Amino acid sequence: MTDAALATPQTPLAREVARRRTFAIISHPDAGKTTLTEKLLMFGGAIQLAGQVKAKGERRRTKSDWMGIERERGISVVTSVMTFEYRNCVFNLLDTPGHEDFSEDTYRTLTAVDSAVMVIDAAKGIEARTRKLFEVCRLRDIPIVTFINKMDRESRDPFEILDEIEKTLALDATPLTWPIGRGRDFAGTYELATGRIRLVDGSGEVAGEGMDALAGLVDANRLAEVTEEMELAAGALKPFDLASFREGHLTPVFFGSALRNFGVRDLLDGLADLAPSPQGLDSDKRAVAPDEDRMTAFVFKVQANMDPNHRDRIAFVRLCSGKLSRGMKVRQTRTAKTIGLHAPQFFFAQDRALAEEAYAGDVVGIPNHGLLRIGDTLTEGEDISFVGVPSFAPEILRRVRLEDAMKAKKLKQALQEMAEEGVVQVFRPFDGSPSLIGVVGPLQIDVLADRLKGEYGLEVGFEQSQYALARWVSAANKADLNEFLNANRSSLAEDLDGDPVLLTGSAFQMTRAQERWSKIAFTDIKDVRKQAA
């Protein structure tokens, strides 16, 4: 059942909004997320030939992994945005980093989507990173479509994987397709609702319908076993319920092999038919509906130097309501400044095109020179701020060692820009000592060093810090907060927004501070949008 079947939008704006499908792909590293992304884009007509992460030369340069360090290591370390059309739907695909060291970027991206595709390795099932990302989706009630990948390799029993989804994630799982064999015997899929069969070899077009068609596709010795499995899947598993899916309680499941370009079309059709169009979002003052006439949007990511030749800086915004037109003027609520949107852009990873117009649900890039930051809200005049973009306390704190002391000013500027992007966090100690950088994982440090060298010409090293933990501090009473700040200046720093942060050398010291200062709130998560407001 499609959105159109549920209700026919009455206005041109509502009809355009209803066409949008904005989704992210989440998975554990190596589950095949980047490969699946490329194949989805192929079916969307966005690229003619998908690259391969493990391939050599130009074929290795995947469309979503455009940074040098990504191509070298075969991993995604930044969120890529790709917009394409398929079946009269406009898809905004946000390809998130799979590695846990970049979880902050991924969490922020998940605030900008209406649904997600969960990719599971058929041999490994639910893995740690998948479970963690799922919990983030659950907090926001994001509907999830599941793609069981690598069915052409040695894999676990499909019933076992579905059972694991239900028990581990507390999520009902309803297969819409079913694998015909697996591993070397994987022949294709059987669509449970219609009985249509697609073969993995060839074009993937329908090869027959009904159980009788299996006789010519499966070895005679295994025909009875496969037929019994199909009948059990069709009769014993939970029927699909659209409302339960939209509420985040049930996931439709597709089987396939992204590497062999199989099952991907079924997944894309499922997103077109089942995934929700843009949903309403809460601001600090009211709920905002997507089909409102006036445009609203928020910044969930900032990326600099996507085009090193132009030293550009792009703020990625998710449109929450209304229509964006090139040249329009909007209000930045954090500063109350008016900004002209002279060159909004649609993205296809590193490639881009001018966006003459965009609608609620779309993700567009706004070129700027440091004016826009993560968490900013843009409106057509209304003074509201969207809430819910998180910033997490770092797990690693380091001091930056600059090889050439004459470039200290340039380093300060570079770290400021990297912090505004969300690549790292920068903390400036109250006592005037050198700034600290904070990251979630060690791979972020490698990315920082790589970008400082490649984009700013800065050779740096990193030194251990006396601090191990950072917590934002606040209080209901300003006098209580000032008393705390005055008594602990040697252990305090301010973040990019000027908010105070307590730094300690151990968890024990942090606990002692919490016990001593009972009127102070110590938090490891900060709402960027709320702070920005």
Secondary structure as UniProt FT lines:
FT   HELIX           3..6
FT   HELIX           12..18
FT   STRAND          20..27
FT   TURN            29..30
FT   HELIX           33..43
FT   TURN            44..45
FT   TURN            53..54
FT   HELIX           57..60
FT   HELIX           68..73
FT   STRAND          80..86
FT   TURN            87..88
FT   STRAND          89..95
FT   HELIX           100..102
FT   HELIX           103..110
FT   TURN            111..112
FT   STRAND          115..121
FT   TURN            122..124
FT   HELIX           128..139
FT   TURN            140..141
FT   STRAND          144..149
FT   TURN            151..152
FT   HELIX           158..169
FT   STRAND          172..175
FT   STRAND          177..180
FT   HELIX           183..185
FT   STRAND          188..191
FT   TURN            192..194
FT   STRAND          196..199
FT   STRAND          206..209
FT   HELIX           211..216
FT   TURN            220..222
FT   HELIX           223..236
FT   HELIX           242..246
FT   TURN            247..248
FT   STRAND          250..255
FT   TURN            258..261
FT   HELIX           264..274
FT   STRAND          281..283
FT   STRAND          287..288
FT   TURN            290..291
FT   STRAND          296..304
FT   TURN            308..311
FT   STRAND          313..321
FT   STRAND          323..325
FT   TURN            326..327
FT   STRAND          329..332
FT   TURN            333..336
FT   STRAND          337..340
FT   STRAND          345..348
FT   TURN            349..350
FT   STRAND          351..354
FT   STRAND          357..359
FT   TURN            360..361
FT   STRAND          363..367
FT   TURN            374..375
FT   STRAND          377..379
FT   STRAND          390..392
FT   STRAND          396..402
FT   HELIX           405..407
FT   HELIX           408..421
FT   STRAND          425..429
FT   TURN            430..431
FT   STRAND          436..439
FT   HELIX           442..456
FT   STRAND          460..464
FT   STRAND          469..474
FT   HELIX           478..487
FT   HELIX           489..491
FT   STRAND          492..494
FT   TURN            496..497
FT   STRAND          500..504
FT   HELIX           507..516
FT   TURN            518..519
FT   STRAND          521..523
FT   STRAND          525..527
FT   HELIX           528..532
//
